[in-house]
Amino acid sequence: MKFIFKKIREAILTIVILSFGVFIISHLAPGDSLVSVYGSGVERISNELREKAIDDLGLNKPLIYQYGVWIKNSIKGDLGYSFKYKMPVKDVIKTRLPNTILLIGLCLSLTFILSIALGLITALNEGKLVDRIIIRCTTFLYCVPGFWISLILILVFSVNLRILPSSGVYDIGKESDILNRITHLILPITVIVIGHLGYYSNFVRNKVLEELKEDYILLARAKGLSKFQIIVRHPLKKIMPSIIILMSLSFSHLIASGFVVEYIFSYPGLGQLIFESAKYHDYPLLMGGVMLTGIIVVLSSLVSDALSSSIDPRLKERGMN
């Protein structure tokens, strides 16, 4: 319980620091917040109307006072009113969050499955041509920036071949067409997954090869088991907790990659919403999106810590010191 309470205190402190930092930086950033309210016509409004709009939005108050008001309202569940969308922040987020959950969930599942598959293939063919090709290709894709891969895929499959859409979550009028939705997910998922395969598959490969050097593997070989049977029955089961912990620790990186891909492909998710709110200085929406993301990342960190401590009690003892 002491370990759990310590991690919860750290999580709460992290969220508070995050909220304060984002609030202050976003308000001090150059730009006009009234652009999100009046659009391109903000330059034509009178000074009286500008001052009244700023007063109505509470932007003429000291930043510390504004932050205190935001904290007080957010504790009650009121995240404010979006300047750009003219509706409560909670309602705006509700329309975008399911798309992000679907994208990140599919990417996480595919990355997990394909990493294990490629890791096993390379371990079974250690030193062979297949092993060298997979390692070099996945390492190369891991090092290449995701935005560059996105642009290449858009150029090839959307512009030249015209077989896959380059933006959106579905075509107009086809929101109930599951196949149409899947085609819009192919390119974003591909960019995220291939950008993470190199790291995870090499981790699986190295862990499996380490386990194959253990003494109990000699006994399994003496029983006449093939290399594939030995890997599936023994090393894979033994390293599975480590793989799960690694992916939970890397969840924040996966979310960050997903947000960048959402913006590039104009995918209407939480990531694109945060980019838009920062661009138009929609402070309530920006704070709501960032805080929700921060809470998800902190919770995933708590889960990974719990998994780590349950597998290796020494990690829990270190965390309590």
SULLINLIN-V284385 format. One record per residue. N is the residue number from 0. RES is the residue in three letters. PSI is psi in whole degrees, -180 to 180 (* if undefined). OMEGA is omega in whole degrees, -180 to 180 (* if undefined). BURIAL is # if it has 16 or more other C-alpha atoms within 10 Angstrom, else .. Layout:
n = (N	N)
res = (RES	RES)
psi = (PSI	PSI)
omega = (OMEGA	OMEGA)
burial = (BURIAL	BURIAL)
//
This chain:
n = (0	1	2	3	4	5	6	7	8	9	10	11	12	13	14	15	16	17	18	19	20	21	22	23	24	25	26	27	28	29	30	31	32	33	34	35	36	37	38	39	40	41	42	43	44	45	46	47	48	49	50	51	52	53	54	55	56	57	58	59	60	61	62	63	64	65	66	67	68	69	70	71	72	73	74	75	76	77	78	79	80	81	82	83	84	85	86	87	88	89	90	91	92	93	94	95	96	97	98	99	100	101	102	103	104	105	106	107	108	109	110	111	112	113	114	115	116	117	118	119	120	121	122	123	124	125	126	127	128	129	130	131	132	133	134	135	136	137	138	139	140	141	142	143	144	145	146	147	148	149	150	151	152	153	154	155	156	157	158	159	160	161	162	163	164	165	166	167	168	169	170	171	172	173	174	175	176	177	178	179	180	181	182	183	184	185	186	187	188	189	190	191	192	193	194	195	196	197	198	199	200	201	202	203	204	205	206	207	208	209	210	211	212	213	214	215	216	217	218	219	220	221	222	223	224	225	226	227	228	229	230	231	232	233	234	235	236	237	238	239	240	241	242	243	244	245	246	247	248	249	250	251	252	253	254	255	256	257	258	259	260	261	262	263	264	265	266	267	268	269	270	271	272	273	274	275	276	277	278	279	280	281	282	283	284	285	286	287	288	289	290	291	292	293	294	295	296	297	298	299	300	301	302	303	304	305	306	307	308	309	310	311	312	313	314	315	316	317	318	319	320)
res = (MET	LYS	PHE	ILE	PHE	LYS	LYS	ILE	ARG	GLU	ALA	ILE	LEU	THR	ILE	VAL	ILE	LEU	SER	PHE	GLY	VAL	PHE	ILE	ILE	SER	HIS	LEU	ALA	PRO	GLY	ASP	SER	LEU	VAL	SER	VAL	TYR	GLY	SER	GLY	VAL	GLU	ARG	ILE	SER	ASN	GLU	LEU	ARG	GLU	LYS	ALA	ILE	ASP	ASP	LEU	GLY	LEU	ASN	LYS	PRO	LEU	ILE	TYR	GLN	TYR	GLY	VAL	TRP	ILE	LYS	ASN	SER	ILE	LYS	GLY	ASP	LEU	GLY	TYR	SER	PHE	LYS	TYR	LYS	MET	PRO	VAL	LYS	ASP	VAL	ILE	LYS	THR	ARG	LEU	PRO	ASN	THR	ILE	LEU	LEU	ILE	GLY	LEU	CYS	LEU	SER	LEU	THR	PHE	ILE	LEU	SER	ILE	ALA	LEU	GLY	LEU	ILE	THR	ALA	LEU	ASN	GLU	GLY	LYS	LEU	VAL	ASP	ARG	ILE	ILE	ILE	ARG	CYS	THR	THR	PHE	LEU	TYR	CYS	VAL	PRO	GLY	PHE	TRP	ILE	SER	LEU	ILE	LEU	ILE	LEU	VAL	PHE	SER	VAL	ASN	LEU	ARG	ILE	LEU	PRO	SER	SER	GLY	VAL	TYR	ASP	ILE	GLY	LYS	GLU	SER	ASP	ILE	LEU	ASN	ARG	ILE	THR	HIS	LEU	ILE	LEU	PRO	ILE	THR	VAL	ILE	VAL	ILE	GLY	HIS	LEU	GLY	TYR	TYR	SER	ASN	PHE	VAL	ARG	ASN	LYS	VAL	LEU	GLU	GLU	LEU	LYS	GLU	ASP	TYR	ILE	LEU	LEU	ALA	ARG	ALA	LYS	GLY	LEU	SER	LYS	PHE	GLN	ILE	ILE	VAL	ARG	HIS	PRO	LEU	LYS	LYS	ILE	MET	PRO	SER	ILE	ILE	ILE	LEU	MET	SER	LEU	SER	PHE	SER	HIS	LEU	ILE	ALA	SER	GLY	PHE	VAL	VAL	GLU	TYR	ILE	PHE	SER	TYR	PRO	GLY	LEU	GLY	GLN	LEU	ILE	PHE	GLU	SER	ALA	LYS	TYR	HIS	ASP	TYR	PRO	LEU	LEU	MET	GLY	GLY	VAL	MET	LEU	THR	GLY	ILE	ILE	VAL	VAL	LEU	SER	SER	LEU	VAL	SER	ASP	ALA	LEU	SER	SER	SER	ILE	ASP	PRO	ARG	LEU	LYS	GLU	ARG	GLY	MET	ASN)
psi = (-36	-42	-43	-46	-37	-44	-36	-42	-42	-38	-44	-43	-40	-44	-40	-46	-41	-46	-42	-45	-47	-40	-48	-47	-43	-36	-26	-11	144	147	169	117	-20	-9	-36	-21	-47	-5	-146	-14	7	-28	-17	-5	154	163	-35	-44	-36	-46	-38	-41	-42	-40	-41	-35	-8	20	-6	-1	159	148	-40	-40	-45	-41	-42	-42	-42	-42	-46	-44	-38	-33	-33	-4	6	106	3	-172	126	130	-41	-44	-7	42	163	143	-40	-41	-37	-45	-37	-30	-23	-30	-43	-36	-41	-41	-42	-47	-52	-39	-46	-41	-41	-44	-47	-39	-42	-49	-48	-33	-43	-43	-49	-36	-41	-41	-46	-35	-39	-26	41	127	-8	175	-42	-43	-47	-40	-47	-44	-45	-41	-48	-37	-41	-46	-31	-33	-22	134	142	-36	-32	-43	-40	-47	-39	-45	-40	-43	-42	-54	-23	-43	-52	-56	-27	45	-15	141	152	-1	165	177	-16	160	156	127	2	35	-22	2	106	-41	-39	-39	-38	-42	-32	-19	-18	-53	-47	-42	-41	-45	-46	-45	-50	-21	-15	-12	-39	-47	-50	-42	-39	-34	-46	-46	-49	-39	-42	-44	-35	-43	-32	-14	-5	160	-33	-19	-35	-39	-40	-38	-35	-25	-4	13	144	167	-39	-45	-39	-44	-44	-40	-31	-73	-41	-43	-36	-36	-7	-44	-38	-38	-44	-43	-44	-43	-34	-36	-30	9	-36	-38	-37	-40	-43	-43	-40	-39	-42	-43	-38	-41	-42	-43	9	42	120	74	-170	-35	-48	-36	-40	-42	-44	-44	-35	-39	-41	8	42	82	-48	-42	-39	-46	-41	-45	-44	-42	-39	-44	-43	-41	-41	-44	-43	-42	-40	-35	-39	-42	-43	-38	-41	-42	-43	-45	-31	-31	-42	99	-22	-32	-36	-39	-37	-41	-23	-14	*)
omega = (178	179	-179	-179	178	180	178	177	179	-180	179	179	179	-179	179	179	178	-178	-179	-179	-179	-179	-177	-178	-178	-180	179	-180	-180	180	-177	-179	-180	176	180	-179	-174	180	-178	-179	-177	-178	-176	-179	-178	179	179	179	178	-180	179	179	179	179	179	-180	179	-176	179	178	176	-176	-180	178	178	179	178	178	-180	178	-179	-179	-178	176	178	-180	180	-179	177	-175	-178	178	-172	-174	177	179	-179	-179	-180	-179	179	-179	-180	-179	-176	-174	180	179	179	179	178	-178	-177	179	178	179	179	-179	-179	178	179	-177	-177	178	178	-180	-180	178	178	180	-180	178	179	-178	-177	178	-179	-177	-180	179	-178	-179	-178	-179	-178	-180	-179	177	178	-179	178	-178	-178	179	-178	-179	179	177	180	-179	179	-180	177	-180	-175	-169	-178	-176	-175	-177	179	-180	180	179	-177	-178	176	178	174	177	-179	179	-178	-179	179	-180	-177	-180	179	178	-180	-180	178	-179	-172	-177	178	180	-180	-179	-177	-175	-177	177	-179	-176	-176	-177	-175	-179	177	176	179	-179	-178	179	179	-180	176	-179	-180	179	-179	-175	-177	177	178	178	179	178	179	178	178	179	177	-179	179	180	180	-178	-177	-175	-172	-174	-176	178	-176	-177	-178	177	179	179	-179	179	180	-179	177	177	-178	-176	180	178	178	178	179	178	179	180	178	180	177	-179	-178	-177	-178	179	-173	179	-178	180	178	179	179	178	-179	-179	177	-179	-177	179	175	-170	-180	-180	178	180	179	-179	-179	-179	177	177	180	179	179	-179	-180	178	177	177	177	179	180	177	179	178	-179	-178	179	180	-180	-177	180	178	179	180	177	-178	-179	-179	*)
burial = (.	.	#	.	.	.	#	.	.	.	#	.	.	.	#	.	.	#	#	#	.	#	#	.	.	#	#	.	.	.	.	.	#	#	#	#	#	.	.	.	.	.	.	.	.	.	.	.	.	.	.	.	.	.	.	.	.	.	.	.	.	.	.	.	.	#	#	.	.	#	#	.	.	.	.	.	.	.	#	#	#	#	#	#	.	.	.	#	#	#	.	#	#	.	.	#	#	.	#	#	.	.	#	#	.	.	#	#	.	#	#	#	.	#	#	#	.	#	#	#	#	#	#	#	.	.	.	.	.	.	#	.	.	#	#	.	.	#	#	.	#	#	.	.	.	#	#	.	#	#	.	.	#	#	.	.	.	#	.	.	.	.	.	#	#	#	#	#	#	#	.	.	.	.	.	.	.	.	.	#	#	.	#	#	#	.	#	#	#	#	#	#	#	#	#	#	#	#	#	#	#	#	#	#	#	#	#	#	#	.	#	#	.	.	.	.	#	.	.	#	.	.	.	.	.	.	.	.	.	#	#	.	.	#	#	#	.	.	.	.	.	#	#	.	#	.	#	#	#	#	#	#	.	#	#	.	#	#	#	#	#	#	#	#	#	#	#	#	#	#	#	#	#	#	#	#	#	#	.	#	#	#	#	#	#	#	#	#	#	#	#	#	#	#	#	.	#	#	.	#	#	#	.	#	#	#	#	#	#	.	.	.	.	.	.	#	.	.	.	.	.)
//
